Amino acid sequence: MRIAVCDDDETAVSFLRELIESYPKQGLCVDGYSSGEELLGAGRIYDMIFLDIDMKGIDGIETARRIRAHDRKVKIVYVTSYKEYAGRAFSVHAFGYLLKPVKQEKVWKQVEDAMLWQEEEAPEVKQVEFTTAEGLVRLPVDAIYYFEYQNRRIFIKTKDVIHEMRGKISDIAGRMAQYGFSVPHKSFVVNLYHVKNIRGYEILMMNGEWIPLSQKQAVQFKEKLSLYLADKMR
């Protein structure tokens, strides 16, 4: 799950991120934001957002309204010190409502509930097959972070394991384009779903790895990423 925490109190952001990241059943990717403007400006797609209501600038209610304009699936959990905001929170279809100071077990319960909802809403998982050094392997598309060509071998990087196979990276690029993969460099084919950020000529993946972005491919790759994110938001 991709989770965001948004609060104009940086201490509150750090504390809540620690609680979420300590969730024992599954590793979670958590980003922090200090304002509604910063969250909206990031242009990221999240499965769940923990959002403070009483913030400077754009408050949590207006932030949620703007998010809802293009994303009706994200689970928004309000975190606030004021009980009287509950009615306004549910007007923008909040998934949950937590009062400060938040407790670990209540945060984990919200995460677990969101996962259950996500499983029920999830479409049929797309899978692809590859003939690897271990034999025939069937992988969910979303489990693949990237393909790397190195020493006349193609390495398939997933969350838990790296598979090795023979072939041309150009063939992989053509085959995987329909699933939201793109070429940032002649030796890589990247799953756009797992791209977290681009800094200069490097791509930060959701698992913390950096992938090179060649000058030759930079413009086209960024265009494809923008189109992919826009399509996901719709």
URKA-V690999 format. One record per residue. N is the residue number from 0. RES is the residue in three letters. PSI is psi in degrees with one decimal (NA if undefined). Layout:
n=N res=RES psi=PSI
n=N res=RES psi=PSI
This chain:
n=0 res=MET psi=143.1
n=1 res=ARG psi=121.3
n=2 res=ILE psi=140.7
n=3 res=ALA psi=145.7
n=4 res=VAL psi=126.9
n=5 res=CYS psi=118.2
n=6 res=ASP psi=139.7
n=7 res=ASP psi=0.2
n=8 res=ASP psi=107.1
n=9 res=GLU psi=-32.3
n=10 res=THR psi=-40.9
n=11 res=ALA psi=-37.9
n=12 res=VAL psi=-48.3
n=13 res=SER psi=-42.9
n=14 res=PHE psi=-45.9
n=15 res=LEU psi=-37.5
n=16 res=ARG psi=-41.6
n=17 res=GLU psi=-41.6
n=18 res=LEU psi=-44.5
n=19 res=ILE psi=-44.4
n=20 res=GLU psi=-18.4
n=21 res=SER psi=2.1
n=22 res=TYR psi=123.6
n=23 res=PRO psi=-19.4
n=24 res=LYS psi=-19.1
n=25 res=GLN psi=140.6
n=26 res=GLY psi=134.7
n=27 res=LEU psi=144.6
n=28 res=CYS psi=116.4
n=29 res=VAL psi=126.8
n=30 res=ASP psi=148.9
n=31 res=GLY psi=143.0
n=32 res=TYR psi=145.5
n=33 res=SER psi=4.2
n=34 res=SER psi=159.5
n=35 res=GLY psi=-37.2
n=36 res=GLU psi=-42.0
n=37 res=GLU psi=-42.0
n=38 res=LEU psi=-47.0
n=39 res=LEU psi=-38.3
n=40 res=GLY psi=-21.7
n=41 res=ALA psi=-28.8
n=42 res=GLY psi=24.4
n=43 res=ARG psi=154.9
n=44 res=ILE psi=127.1
n=45 res=TYR psi=153.0
n=46 res=ASP psi=-26.9
n=47 res=MET psi=141.0
n=48 res=ILE psi=125.6
n=49 res=PHE psi=116.6
n=50 res=LEU psi=123.6
n=51 res=ASP psi=147.6
n=52 res=ILE psi=-50.1
n=53 res=ASP psi=85.7
n=54 res=MET psi=155.0
n=55 res=LYS psi=151.0
n=56 res=GLY psi=-130.4
n=57 res=ILE psi=120.9
n=58 res=ASP psi=175.4
n=59 res=GLY psi=-32.7
n=60 res=ILE psi=-47.3
n=61 res=GLU psi=-36.8
n=62 res=THR psi=-44.7
n=63 res=ALA psi=-40.0
n=64 res=ARG psi=-42.1
n=65 res=ARG psi=-36.5
n=66 res=ILE psi=-42.9
n=67 res=ARG psi=-20.9
n=68 res=ALA psi=-24.7
n=69 res=HIS psi=-4.1
n=70 res=ASP psi=104.8
n=71 res=ARG psi=-6.6
n=72 res=LYS psi=-26.5
n=73 res=VAL psi=137.8
n=74 res=LYS psi=115.0
n=75 res=ILE psi=121.5
n=76 res=VAL psi=119.4
n=77 res=TYR psi=137.4
n=78 res=VAL psi=114.7
n=79 res=THR psi=165.8
n=80 res=SER psi=-2.7
n=81 res=TYR psi=119.4
n=82 res=LYS psi=-32.5
n=83 res=GLU psi=-9.5
n=84 res=TYR psi=-6.3
n=85 res=ALA psi=-44.2
n=86 res=GLY psi=-43.3
n=87 res=ARG psi=-36.1
n=88 res=ALA psi=-44.4
n=89 res=PHE psi=-10.9
n=90 res=SER psi=-19.6
n=91 res=VAL psi=27.2
n=92 res=HIS psi=52.5
n=93 res=ALA psi=144.1
n=94 res=PHE psi=-31.7
n=95 res=GLY psi=173.8
n=96 res=TYR psi=117.0
n=97 res=LEU psi=138.0
n=98 res=LEU psi=138.6
n=99 res=LYS psi=147.5
n=100 res=PRO psi=132.8
n=101 res=VAL psi=150.4
n=102 res=LYS psi=146.8
n=103 res=GLN psi=-47.5
n=104 res=GLU psi=-31.4
n=105 res=LYS psi=-35.8
n=106 res=VAL psi=-46.9
n=107 res=TRP psi=-36.7
n=108 res=LYS psi=-40.4
n=109 res=GLN psi=-41.9
n=110 res=VAL psi=-45.1
n=111 res=GLU psi=-42.7
n=112 res=ASP psi=-40.8
n=113 res=ALA psi=-37.5
n=114 res=MET psi=-40.9
n=115 res=LEU psi=-43.4
n=116 res=TRP psi=-40.3
n=117 res=GLN psi=-40.1
n=118 res=GLU psi=-39.4
n=119 res=GLU psi=-33.6
n=120 res=GLU psi=-17.0
n=121 res=ALA psi=133.3
n=122 res=PRO psi=174.6
n=123 res=GLU psi=132.7
n=124 res=VAL psi=126.2
n=125 res=LYS psi=133.5
n=126 res=GLN psi=151.2
n=127 res=VAL psi=151.1
n=128 res=GLU psi=143.1
n=129 res=PHE psi=143.6
n=130 res=THR psi=106.0
n=131 res=THR psi=-178.2
n=132 res=ALA psi=-25.8
n=133 res=GLU psi=-10.5
n=134 res=GLY psi=-162.2
n=135 res=LEU psi=127.0
n=136 res=VAL psi=131.0
n=137 res=ARG psi=123.0
n=138 res=LEU psi=138.0
n=139 res=PRO psi=138.1
n=140 res=VAL psi=-43.2
n=141 res=ASP psi=-13.1
n=142 res=ALA psi=-14.5
n=143 res=ILE psi=125.6
n=144 res=TYR psi=-48.0
n=145 res=TYR psi=166.3
n=146 res=PHE psi=139.5
n=147 res=GLU psi=131.6
n=148 res=TYR psi=123.1
n=149 res=GLN psi=131.7
n=150 res=ASN psi=45.3
n=151 res=ARG psi=24.1
n=152 res=ARG psi=152.9
n=153 res=ILE psi=128.4
n=154 res=PHE psi=126.2
n=155 res=ILE psi=112.5
n=156 res=LYS psi=118.2
n=157 res=THR psi=-178.1
n=158 res=LYS psi=-40.9
n=159 res=ASP psi=-19.2
n=160 res=VAL psi=160.3
n=161 res=ILE psi=124.4
n=162 res=HIS psi=149.2
n=163 res=GLU psi=138.3
n=164 res=MET psi=165.8
n=165 res=ARG psi=160.3
n=166 res=GLY psi=-177.0
n=167 res=LYS psi=135.3
n=168 res=ILE psi=-27.7
n=169 res=SER psi=-35.2
n=170 res=ASP psi=-39.2
n=171 res=ILE psi=-42.9
n=172 res=ALA psi=-44.6
n=173 res=GLY psi=-40.2
n=174 res=ARG psi=-38.3
n=175 res=MET psi=-4.7
n=176 res=ALA psi=-37.2
n=177 res=GLN psi=-17.5
n=178 res=TYR psi=10.0
n=179 res=GLY psi=31.8
n=180 res=PHE psi=148.8
n=181 res=SER psi=166.1
n=182 res=VAL psi=108.7
n=183 res=PRO psi=-15.0
n=184 res=HIS psi=152.6
n=185 res=LYS psi=-18.7
n=186 res=SER psi=4.1
n=187 res=PHE psi=146.6
n=188 res=VAL psi=120.2
n=189 res=VAL psi=139.5
n=190 res=ASN psi=112.8
n=191 res=LEU psi=-24.4
n=192 res=TYR psi=-29.1
n=193 res=HIS psi=10.3
n=194 res=VAL psi=125.6
n=195 res=LYS psi=-41.6
n=196 res=ASN psi=160.7
n=197 res=ILE psi=126.9
n=198 res=ARG psi=110.3
n=199 res=GLY psi=-121.8
n=200 res=TYR psi=42.9
n=201 res=GLU psi=146.9
n=202 res=ILE psi=125.0
n=203 res=LEU psi=121.7
n=204 res=MET psi=163.4
n=205 res=MET psi=-22.7
n=206 res=ASN psi=7.5
n=207 res=GLY psi=-4.4
n=208 res=GLU psi=152.8
n=209 res=TRP psi=133.4
n=210 res=ILE psi=135.7
n=211 res=PRO psi=143.9
n=212 res=LEU psi=112.8
n=213 res=SER psi=150.8
n=214 res=GLN psi=-36.8
n=215 res=LYS psi=-36.1
n=216 res=GLN psi=-8.8
n=217 res=ALA psi=-50.6
n=218 res=VAL psi=-48.3
n=219 res=GLN psi=-41.0
n=220 res=PHE psi=-44.6
n=221 res=LYS psi=-37.9
n=222 res=GLU psi=-44.8
n=223 res=LYS psi=-38.5
n=224 res=LEU psi=-42.4
n=225 res=SER psi=-43.9
n=226 res=LEU psi=-39.5
n=227 res=TYR psi=-46.3
n=228 res=LEU psi=-38.9
n=229 res=ALA psi=-39.9
n=230 res=ASP psi=-40.5
n=231 res=LYS psi=-39.3
n=232 res=MET psi=-35.6
n=233 res=ARG psi=NA
